[in-house]
Amino acid sequence: MLIRARLREAVPDSIFELWLAALKPRALIGDTLVITAPDEIRTWLADRCGDLLQACAASVLGPQTQIEIAAPGAALDDRPCATALATTPTGDDDAELHPKFTFDQFVIGDCNRFAHAAALSVAELPGQAYNPLFLYGPPGMGKTHLLHAIGNYVRTHGGGLRVRSTTAERFTNAFVAAVQTKGTEDFKAHFRETDVLLIDDVQFLQRKVKTEEEFFHTFNALHETGSQLVLTCDRLPADMAALEERLLERFQAGLVAELAPPDFATRLAILRKRVQHDCIDLPDEAALHAIAHRITANARTLEGALIRVVAFHSLTGRSIDAALAEKVLAGLYPAPKVVGRREPPTIDRIQELVCAAFEVTREELLSATRTSRVAWPRQLAMYLARQHTGASLPAIGEHFGGRNHTTVLYACRKAAQRLAADPTAQARVQDLERRLMQPPDDRSS
């Protein structure tokens, strides 16, 4: 998303027009984006909006980006950057691959693990693994991220393979323009002389008869030569009744993979990744827990909510904590209603479940003993407390016999490492999480 668009989303219109609309891009010098602001507001912006500007710039240009606010007439070693706040890189006909949409930046959870694995396989072996690969799910689930991650991977590691990335809408517009200008042969060459074709939002091909026909022939031409096709859509192929049957058959001939809404652990991981990526100074994770509990829809809404909280912090000087997050998000994102649920997970409830599951007493769990019979349940309980409550690391430590935050962080890391490598441990955690989320009336089951 564009920096200016990010800023406009993050603050009320009145704040944007009063303080931020006057910002202009001046130069991109190395990793430093220089923007200019009028003298009368420059100091205020630097003091109050520095974190917000940093977060928005990093979200578009990458985590290494730094912001410098200069006077309009300041002398700079310019490299023009007139589009930095207003545009995003595009080619003549195609959407360029977004540099931040890589496999490294994609957060994996149960909701998208299969789709991620399929996308990585396609990136490593274009035209050989799954062809076509059809990714589907509601907006904001990460389909475009995986699509661009494939393209970025192939361009980096594909030994010169040609990658073409666009959307169904751009494909349609380019085809209409080609027909009008009698340039259909150039159009065909443009899309068919490639090794990997990435098409986003193919649902927009519906009811465009001529474009559907052209895309059908493009699909066949690429498939016959062994070129890889990757398509994204907001629904299953079978749910696009307005699309030609022969095209639907092509879409279903390869691998169809779903991206579903993220669970709480995945939402929290997405926020952590964004904080790290955007270099946001965060004293503890209580605010992230508050956001992850309130925003359940998708990753895009999660990131927008985080930027709003950062914006409010920048404008008011208040620290980023759970109370600030709740205040900022209360009017925009009502707390989700969970039927049968009267209270959020607590550390006491987590300790109770873990003790019962591993047959240890609470006294043993809180004690200093380091025997494996007690150490693993203790680490797991701390891990679950961090994942499912808004408590800070020091607060969790207090609930575990007065341990410090470093000990809690170490325990969480050890638990995460074991869960990543031990399917039995994963199954046990999933059962504990299911019990943790049960309404009080159902806890006996």
C-alpha positions in Angstrom: 0.0 0.0 0.0 1.2 3.5 -0.7 2.7 5.6 2.0 0.2 8.4 1.6 -2.6 6.0 1.6 -1.3 4.3 4.7 -1.1 7.7 6.4 -4.7 8.6 5.4 -6.0 5.3 6.7 -4.2 5.7 10.0 -5.5 9.1 11.1 -8.8 10.9 10.9 -9.3 13.1 7.8 -9.1 16.3 9.9 -5.7 15.3 11.2 -4.4 14.2 7.8 -5.5 17.5 6.1 -4.2 19.7 8.9 -0.8 18.1 9.5 0.1 15.4 6.9 -1.3 16.5 3.5 1.5 19.1 3.1 4.2 16.4 3.2 6.0 16.0 -0.1 8.6 13.4 -1.2 11.9 14.9 -2.0 14.6 12.2 -2.5 15.5 8.6 -1.7 19.1 8.7 -0.7 20.2 5.1 0.1 17.7 3.8 2.5 16.6 7.3 3.7 13.4 8.7 2.4 13.6 12.5 2.6 10.3 14.3 2.8 9.7 18.0 3.1 7.3 19.8 5.4 6.5 23.5 6.0 8.6 25.2 8.6 5.7 25.9 11.0 4.8 22.2 11.4 8.2 20.4 10.7 9.3 20.2 14.3 5.9 19.1 15.5 5.8 16.3 12.9 9.2 15.1 13.8 8.3 14.9 17.5 4.8 13.6 17.3 4.6 11.7 14.0 8.0 10.2 13.6 6.9 6.7 14.6 3.9 6.8 12.4 5.9 8.0 9.3 8.5 5.3 10.0 5.9 2.6 10.2 4.1 3.6 7.0 7.3 4.1 5.0 8.7 0.7 6.2 5.4 -1.0 5.3 5.9 0.1 1.7 9.6 0.5 1.1 11.0 -2.1 3.5 12.2 -2.4 7.1 15.5 -0.7 6.4 13.8 2.6 5.4 14.6 5.7 7.5 12.6 9.0 7.4 14.2 12.4 7.3 12.0 15.5 7.4 13.6 18.5 5.7 12.8 22.1 4.9 11.3 22.6 1.4 14.4 24.4 0.1 17.1 22.3 1.7 20.0 21.3 -0.5 20.2 17.5 -1.0 22.2 15.0 -2.9 18.9 14.2 -4.8 17.8 11.1 -6.4 14.3 12.1 -7.4 11.6 10.3 -5.6 8.5 12.1 -6.8 6.3 9.0 -6.5 7.4 7.7 -3.2 4.4 9.0 -1.3 2.0 8.8 -4.2 2.5 5.7 -6.4 3.7 2.2 -6.3 6.1 0.6 -8.9 4.3 -0.6 -12.0 5.3 -1.7 -15.4 3.6 -0.6 -18.6 1.0 -3.4 -18.5 1.9 -5.5 -15.4 1.8 -5.0 -11.7 5.5 -5.3 -10.6 6.3 -7.7 -7.8 6.0 -6.1 -4.4 9.5 -6.5 -2.8 8.2 -7.1 0.7 5.9 -10.0 -0.4 8.4 -12.8 0.1 8.3 -16.2 1.7 10.4 -15.0 4.6 7.8 -12.3 5.4 4.8 -14.7 5.2 3.5 -15.8 8.5 2.6 -19.5 8.5 -0.3 -20.9 10.5 -2.8 -23.8 10.4 -5.0 -21.5 8.2 -2.5 -21.3 5.4 0.2 -23.9 5.9 -0.9 -26.1 2.9 -1.2 -23.1 0.6 2.3 -21.9 1.6 3.9 -25.3 1.1 2.3 -25.5 -2.4 3.4 -22.0 -3.4 7.0 -22.7 -2.2 7.0 -26.0 -4.2 5.9 -24.1 -7.3 8.5 -21.4 -6.8 11.3 -24.0 -6.5 10.1 -26.1 -9.5 8.0 -23.9 -11.9 6.0 -26.0 -14.3 6.8 -29.2 -12.6 5.2 -29.2 -9.1 1.5 -28.1 -9.5 0.3 -26.6 -12.7 -1.8 -24.6 -12.4 -1.8 -23.6 -8.8 -5.1 -22.1 -7.7 -5.1 -20.2 -4.4 -8.4 -19.1 -3.0 -9.8 -17.5 0.1 -11.5 -14.3 1.3 -9.8 -10.9 0.8 -6.8 -10.2 3.1 -5.8 -13.8 3.7 -2.4 -13.6 2.0 -3.2 -14.8 -1.6 -1.5 -11.8 -3.2 1.5 -12.2 -0.8 2.0 -15.8 -1.9 1.6 -14.9 -5.5 4.2 -12.2 -5.4 6.5 -14.4 -3.2 6.5 -17.0 -6.0 7.5 -14.3 -8.5 10.2 -12.8 -6.3 11.6 -16.3 -5.6 11.7 -17.3 -9.3 13.3 -14.0 -10.2 16.0 -14.4 -7.6 16.7 -18.2 -7.9 15.1 -19.2 -11.2 18.2 -18.9 -13.4 16.7 -16.2 -15.6 13.2 -17.6 -16.0 10.8 -14.9 -17.2 8.0 -13.9 -14.8 4.9 -11.9 -15.7 2.6 -10.7 -12.9 -0.7 -8.9 -13.4 -4.4 -8.9 -12.3 -7.4 -10.2 -14.2 -8.6 -6.6 -14.4 -5.3 -5.4 -15.9 -5.3 -8.4 -18.3 -8.9 -7.4 -19.4 -8.0 -3.7 -19.9 -4.8 -4.6 -21.8 -6.8 -7.0 -24.1 -9.5 -4.3 -24.8 -6.9 -1.8 -25.6 -5.1 -4.2 -27.9 -8.3 -4.9 -29.8 -9.0 -1.2 -30.2 -5.5 -0.5 -31.5 -5.2 -3.7 -33.5 -2.3 -4.8 -31.4 -3.6 -8.3 -30.4 -0.4 -10.0 -31.7 1.7 -7.9 -29.4 -0.7 -8.6 -26.6 -0.5 -12.4 -27.2 3.3 -12.3 -27.3 3.5 -10.2 -24.1 1.6 -12.8 -22.0 2.5 -16.0 -23.8 6.2 -15.5 -24.1 6.9 -16.1 -20.4 7.9 -18.9 -18.1 5.7 -18.0 -15.1 2.4 -16.2 -15.3 0.9 -14.9 -12.1 -2.8 -13.7 -12.3 -4.5 -12.1 -9.3 -8.2 -12.0 -8.7 -9.4 -14.2 -11.6 -13.0 -13.9 -10.4 -13.0 -10.6 -12.4 -12.9 -12.6 -15.7 -16.5 -13.6 -15.2 -19.0 -12.3 -17.7 -16.3 -10.9 -20.0 -16.8 -13.3 -22.9 -14.1 -12.1 -25.2 -11.5 -11.8 -22.5 -12.4 -15.3 -21.1 -11.8 -16.7 -24.6 -8.5 -15.0 -24.9 -7.4 -16.1 -21.4 -8.4 -19.6 -22.3 -6.1 -19.7 -25.3 -3.3 -18.0 -23.3 -3.7 -20.6 -20.6 -3.5 -23.4 -23.1 -0.5 -21.9 -24.9 1.4 -21.6 -21.7 0.4 -25.0 -20.3 1.4 -26.8 -23.5 4.9 -25.3 -23.3 5.4 -26.2 -19.7 5.1 -22.7 -18.3 3.8 -22.3 -14.8 0.5 -20.6 -14.1 -0.5 -19.4 -10.6 -4.0 -17.9 -10.1 -5.7 -16.4 -7.1 -9.4 -16.0 -6.4 -11.8 -15.1 -3.6 -13.8 -18.3 -4.1 -13.5 -21.9 -5.3 -13.5 -22.5 -9.1 -16.8 -24.4 -8.8 -18.4 -21.2 -7.2 -17.8 -19.1 -10.4 -20.9 -20.1 -12.2 -20.6 -17.2 -14.7 -17.3 -18.5 -16.0 -17.1 -20.8 -19.0 -17.0 -24.5 -18.1 -13.9 -25.2 -20.1 -12.0 -22.5 -18.2 -13.2 -23.8 -14.9 -12.0 -27.3 -15.9 -8.5 -25.8 -16.5 -8.5 -24.1 -13.1 -9.4 -27.3 -11.3 -6.9 -29.4 -13.3 -4.0 -28.5 -11.0 -3.9 -28.0 -7.3 -6.5 -25.9 -5.5 -5.4 -24.6 -2.1 -7.3 -22.6 0.5 -6.2 -19.7 2.7 -8.6 -19.4 5.7 -9.0 -16.7 8.3 -6.1 -16.8 10.8 -6.5 -18.1 14.3 -5.4 -16.1 17.4 -1.8 -17.5 17.4 -1.4 -16.6 13.7 -2.9 -13.2 14.1 -0.4 -12.5 16.9 2.5 -13.8 14.8 1.4 -11.5 12.0 1.5 -8.5 14.3 4.9 -9.4 15.7 6.3 -9.7 12.2 4.9 -6.3 11.3 6.3 -4.7 14.4 9.7 -6.2 13.6 9.5 -5.3 9.9 8.4 -1.7 10.5 10.9 -1.1 13.4 8.1 -0.1 15.8 9.3 0.5 19.4 7.0 -1.6 21.5 7.6 -1.9 25.3 5.7 -5.2 25.6 3.2 -7.2 23.6 0.0 -6.4 25.6 -1.2 -4.1 22.8 -0.6 -6.8 20.2 -2.7 -9.2 22.2 -5.5 -6.7 22.5 -5.4 -6.1 18.7 -5.3 -9.9 17.9 -8.3 -10.6 20.2 -10.4 -7.8 18.7 -9.5 -8.1 15.0 -10.4 -11.6 13.7 -11.1 -10.9 10.0 -7.8 -11.0 8.1 -4.1 -9.9 8.0 -4.8 -6.7 6.1 -7.2 -5.4 8.8 -4.8 -6.4 11.5 -2.0 -4.4 10.0 -4.3 -1.4 9.5 -5.4 -1.6 13.1 -1.7 -1.7 14.3 -0.9 1.4 12.2 -3.9 3.2 13.7 -2.6 2.5 17.2 0.9 3.7 16.2 -0.7 6.8 14.8 -2.6 7.6 18.0 0.6 7.0 19.9 2.5 9.4 17.7 -0.2 12.1 17.9 -0.8 12.0 21.7 2.5 10.7 23.1 0.7 7.9 25.0 2.7 4.7 25.3 1.6 1.7 23.1 -0.2 -0.6 25.5 -3.4 -2.7 25.8 -5.4 0.3 27.1 -4.4 2.5 24.1 -5.2 -0.3 21.6 -8.7 -0.8 23.2 -9.4 2.9 23.1 -8.3 3.4 19.5 -10.1 0.3 18.1 -13.3 0.3 20.2 -15.4 2.4 17.8 -14.1 0.9 14.6 -13.8 -2.8 15.5 -16.4 -4.0 18.0 -15.2 -6.8 20.3 -16.1 -10.1 18.8 -19.0 -11.9 20.4 -18.2 -15.5 21.4 -21.4 -17.5 22.3 -21.2 -19.1 25.7 -17.9 -17.4 26.6 -18.0 -15.2 29.8 -14.3 -14.4 30.3 -11.0 -14.4 28.3 -8.3 -17.1 29.0 -6.4 -16.5 32.2 -3.0 -17.6 33.4 -4.7 -19.4 36.3 -6.9 -21.4 33.9 -3.8 -22.3 31.7 -1.9 -23.5 34.7 -5.0 -25.6 35.8 -5.2 -27.2 32.4 -1.5 -27.9 32.1 -1.3 -29.4 35.6 -4.2 -31.7 34.9 -2.8 -32.8 31.5 0.7 -33.6 32.8 -0.3 -34.8 36.2 1.8 -32.2 38.1 0.7 -30.1 41.0 0.5 -26.3 40.8 3.2 -26.2 43.6 5.5 -28.2 41.4 4.8 -26.0 38.4 5.7 -22.9 40.3 8.7 -24.4 42.1 12.4 -24.2 41.2 12.7 -27.8 40.2 14.2 -28.4 36.7 13.4 -32.1 36.2 12.0 -32.9 32.7 8.7 -34.0 34.3 8.1 -30.5 35.4 10.2 -28.3 33.2 8.4 -29.0 30.0 4.9 -28.4 31.4 6.1 -25.2 32.9 7.6 -24.0 29.6 4.4 -24.9 27.8 2.2 -23.1 30.3 4.3 -20.0 29.9 4.1 -20.3 26.1 0.3 -20.6 26.2 0.1 -17.7 28.6 2.0 -15.5 26.2 -0.1 -16.7 23.2 -3.5 -16.5 24.7 -3.5 -13.7 27.3 -2.7 -10.0 27.2 -0.2 -10.3 30.0 3.3 -8.9 29.7 6.4 -11.1 30.2 7.0 -9.7 33.7 3.3 -10.3 34.6 3.6 -13.9 33.4 6.7 -14.4 35.4 5.0 -13.2 38.5 2.4 -15.9 38.1 5.1 -18.5 37.8 6.8 -18.1 41.2 8.2 -14.6 40.6 10.4 -15.5 37.6 11.8 -12.6 35.5 10.9 -11.8 32.0 14.1 -13.2 30.5 13.2 -16.6 32.0 9.7 -16.4 30.6 11.1 -15.5 27.1 13.5 -18.4 27.2 10.8 -20.8 28.2 8.5 -19.6 25.4 11.3 -20.0 22.8 12.1 -23.5 24.1 8.5 -24.5 23.9 8.1 -23.1 20.3 11.2 -25.0 19.2 9.9 -28.3 20.6 6.4 -27.7 19.1 8.0 -27.1 15.7 9.8 -30.4 15.8 7.5 -32.7 17.8 4.1 -33.7 16.3 3.0 -35.3 19.6 3.6 -32.1 21.5 1.7 -30.2 18.8 -1.3 -32.5 19.2 -1.2 -32.1 23.0 -1.1 -28.3 22.6 -4.0 -28.3 20.2 -6.1 -30.3 22.7 -5.1 -27.8 25.5 -6.0 -24.8 23.4 -9.4 -26.4 22.5 -10.1 -26.9 26.2 -8.9 -23.3 27.0 -11.4 -21.9 24.5 -14.4 -23.9 25.6 -17.2 -22.0 27.3 -17.4 -22.6 31.0 -20.5 -24.8 30.7 -18.7 -27.1 28.3 -15.5 -27.6 30.3 -16.4 -31.0 31.6 -16.5 -32.5 28.2 
